[in-house]
Structure formats: structure tokens, C-alpha cells
Amino acid sequence: MAEKFSRWRDPSTGIAPFLVPLPAGTNSLPPALQLVTVPVAALLGAVRGLLVVLLLLAQTVLVEGILLIFSPVPPVHAALTRACNASLARLVLLVLGVVHVKVETVQIRKTVRAPPAVPFDPRKGDVIIANSCSPLDLLYLAFRYNATFLLPVAASPTASSSSTIAGWRRVTLLSAILASGQLPQPGAAAESLEAAVKKAVGPVVVFPEGTTSNNRALLKLADIATPAAGAKSSPLRTFVLAFRYPAPTSLAPSLTYPIPTPSPLSGLLSHLYTLTSRLTPYTFSVRRLRASEAPKLSVRPTKDEWDALGEALANTARLKKVGGLGWVEKGAFLDFRRLKGR
């Protein structure tokens, strides 16, 4: 397997960020025990999986439907959507088996004086920068911050650089989950970061990698369209956080979702069944950069600002960067995998 996909292994670190992590051991249950556990696992996965789907549908109906009647009164609408997302998204995580999420605030710069006490509390008009590895990222961000998700829109293939992100599109929690692992696609509905921030109910989340990895490294950041020379650009409050997932074991599969299937829904349902058919409790950690150390970001980000965010995200996550592997290379990897088989 390693030989087959060696082209997508970072030469400096040896990390293959697109492959699904596998347990270190290959031990399996005895055949006699499998006769008992397999039917139980199937029933457990079906019941819990159905409950997850129903909860996500309920969240969509409430937040994107019923609660819109309160949108003429923004404070009330924001409070109700926050309460709905906090309860339902956390309940989904519990049904999936995530009992505990470890949260720690980290400091990158070493100074003699204590850094300013700035709370990590993103609000409407703010931007959260995060790495992307799993649909669980999205559930946590909805639960904790009532976040609006921005998915990247690729520049037209006829443009001078087809790897450039031309803009963003705001999506619901369910739409973001269904797009997990997918690559940026060109489209006419792209918004600027400035427009997306203004229209969002709460803080917006940007995943600068543009797609998911297996949480072993930070991918090369997607290229962004640079603002015109002399264009005015106001600053944004920026918050940086990183998700870290434990390595899989023979009892607990990987929570990451780096490889989508040609049918996104079937792939996600398969991943959902893998998680819900186990009785093992899951956990992951969230590392938050001190708000006072977050790099500057403007509504029209420059390349220097974008690069500084990538550096801060890698340091916050304590992940190595694979500078030659990004969403474009992942596209080539997925094409090769479909052609040659798993």
C-alpha cells in the first residue's frame, strides 16, 4: 500500500496525509466471538446511525427553517440558533460516542510578561481559522460557537491558476458535513470573505487547507486571490484553533475522514456506521491559540497574512507542514485511487 501511493508521501517528513489511518496491530476477534458481536454491532450501528441522521435533520429544519421567522429580530434569532446548535450538535456527538473533548489554550510566543487577557470568544463578524480532518470538526464548531461554515470555491479551470480559491460559499451544518473530504469546485455563487462575514449570523469558519487530511500533517494552504493594489481592507478579529485526533486502535477506528467516495452520501454513511457500531467511547482534543497571538487577517487577505495564518495553525496544532501536498494533489490522488483501485 505504501509503495502504491508513494507519490503522495511528503519526501521531507515521510507523511502520507491522504491515507486513512489504520491500527498499529492487526489482531481481530476470534471467529466464535465474531458470531456474537457482528449482529450486535449491526443493530447498534443502525439504531445510533438513524438517531444521528434524525438529529441532523431536526437541526436543519429548526435552524434553516422554523427559526428564520425570528430573523427580523437579529439578537433573538442569534440566541435561538445558538441554543439549538449547542444542544443538537452536542447530542449528535454524544450519540456518536464522543463523551469528552479536551480543550486547551496554547501560547506560541515566549515572553517574560503575561500576554493580554483576551477571551477566546468568537462572535458575529469574527473569523475562526481551523484545520479540517473530520465531520466531527463541524459538529464541535456548531456546538461551541454557533459557527457559519465557509467552503472554498475554486477559480474557473480556464483561469491562469486553477488551484486558486476565487471566493467562498456559506453553507449549513448538514451541507458542510455532506461536503466533508470533497475538493473545492468552481462555481458562480462565490462570495468574498467580507460579504460572507457580514451576512453570517455568527462567526464564520474558514478551513484554509481547502479539504480534509488524516490529521497527521497540515496540508499546503490553498492559494487565494490577492486583492488589487491599493484596495482598502479593514481588519477582522481572528481566532485560531486546531483539532487533534488519537491514532486508531483495534477497538476504536480513526475519526478522521480524508478520503471521500464518488458518492458523498454513501461514503459518509459508511463512516457513520463504522463509528456507531462500536461501543468504544471516543475523544479528541481542541488546541486554541491565545486570542492575543492570532495573526492579523483582513477582509481582503494578502498572501503574507494567509501564510502567517498557516504558520500559526501549524504551531497551534503541533503538526508538521507538507508544503508540496495540498487540495490539488489530493485531487490527483483520488483520481489515481479510482483508476487503480484501493
Secondary structure as the mmCIF struct_conf table of DSSP 4:
data_model
#
loop_
_struct_conf.conf_type_id
_struct_conf.id
_struct_conf.beg_label_comp_id
_struct_conf.beg_label_asym_id
_struct_conf.beg_label_seq_id
_struct_conf.end_label_comp_id
_struct_conf.end_label_asym_id
_struct_conf.end_label_seq_id
TURN_TY1_P TURN_TY1_P1 ALA A 2 PHE A 5
HELX_RH_3T_P HELX_RH_3T_P1 SER A 6 TRP A 8
BEND BEND1 ARG A 9 ARG A 9
TURN_TY1_P TURN_TY1_P2 PRO A 11 THR A 13
TURN_TY1_P TURN_TY1_P3 PRO A 17 PHE A 18
BEND BEND2 LEU A 19 LEU A 19
HELX_LH_PP_P HELX_LH_PP_P1 VAL A 20 PRO A 21
BEND BEND3 ALA A 24 ALA A 24
HELX_RH_AL_P HELX_RH_AL_P1 PRO A 31 GLU A 64
TURN_TY1_P TURN_TY1_P4 GLY A 65 GLY A 65
HELX_RH_3T_P HELX_RH_3T_P2 ILE A 66 PHE A 70
TURN_TY1_P TURN_TY1_P5 SER A 71 PRO A 72
BEND BEND4 VAL A 73 VAL A 73
HELX_RH_AL_P HELX_RH_AL_P2 PRO A 74 LEU A 96
TURN_TY1_P TURN_TY1_P6 GLY A 97 GLY A 97
STRN STRN1 VAL A 98 VAL A 106
BEND BEND5 ARG A 109 ARG A 109
BEND BEND6 VAL A 112 ARG A 113
HELX_LH_PP_P HELX_LH_PP_P2 ALA A 114 PRO A 116
TURN_TY1_P TURN_TY1_P7 LYS A 124 GLY A 125
STRN STRN2 VAL A 127 ALA A 130
HELX_RH_AL_P HELX_RH_AL_P3 PRO A 135 TYR A 145
HELX_LH_PP_P HELX_LH_PP_P3 ALA A 147 ALA A 147
STRN STRN3 THR A 148 ALA A 154
HELX_LH_PP_P HELX_LH_PP_P4 ALA A 155 SER A 156
TURN_TY1_P TURN_TY1_P8 PRO A 157 THR A 158
BEND BEND7 ALA A 159 SER A 160
TURN_TY1_P TURN_TY1_P9 SER A 162 SER A 163
STRN STRN4 THR A 164 VAL A 171
HELX_RH_AL_P HELX_RH_AL_P4 LEU A 173 LEU A 178
TURN_TY1_P TURN_TY1_P10 ALA A 179 GLY A 181
HELX_LH_PP_P HELX_LH_PP_P5 GLN A 182 PRO A 184
STRN STRN5 GLN A 185 PRO A 186
TURN_TY1_P TURN_TY1_P11 ALA A 188 ALA A 189
STRN STRN6 GLU A 191 GLU A 191
HELX_RH_AL_P HELX_RH_AL_P5 LEU A 193 LYS A 199
BEND BEND8 VAL A 201 GLY A 202
STRN STRN7 VAL A 204 VAL A 206
TURN_TY1_P TURN_TY1_P12 PRO A 208 GLU A 209
BEND BEND9 GLY A 210 THR A 211
BEND BEND10 ASN A 215 ALA A 217
STRN STRN8 LEU A 218 LEU A 219
HELX_LH_PP_P HELX_LH_PP_P6 LYS A 220 ALA A 222
STRN STRN9 ASP A 223 ILE A 224
HELX_LH_PP_P HELX_LH_PP_P7 ALA A 225 ALA A 228
TURN_TY1_P TURN_TY1_P13 ALA A 229 GLY A 230
STRN STRN10 PRO A 235 LEU A 236
STRN STRN11 THR A 238 ARG A 244
HELX_LH_PP_P HELX_LH_PP_P8 PRO A 246 PRO A 248
BEND BEND11 SER A 250 ALA A 252
BEND BEND12 PRO A 262 SER A 263
HELX_RH_AL_P HELX_RH_AL_P6 PRO A 264 THR A 276
TURN_TY1_P TURN_TY1_P14 SER A 277 SER A 277
STRN STRN12 TYR A 282 LEU A 289
HELX_RH_3T_P HELX_RH_3T_P3 ALA A 291 GLU A 293
HELX_LH_PP_P HELX_LH_PP_P9 ALA A 294 LYS A 296
STRN STRN13 LEU A 297 SER A 298
BEND BEND13 VAL A 299 ARG A 300
HELX_RH_AL_P HELX_RH_AL_P7 LYS A 303 ALA A 317
TURN_TY1_P TURN_TY1_P15 ARG A 318 ARG A 318
STRN STRN14 LYS A 321 VAL A 322
TURN_TY1_P TURN_TY1_P16 GLY A 323 GLY A 324
BEND BEND14 GLY A 326 GLY A 326
HELX_RH_AL_P HELX_RH_AL_P8 TRP A 327 LYS A 340
#
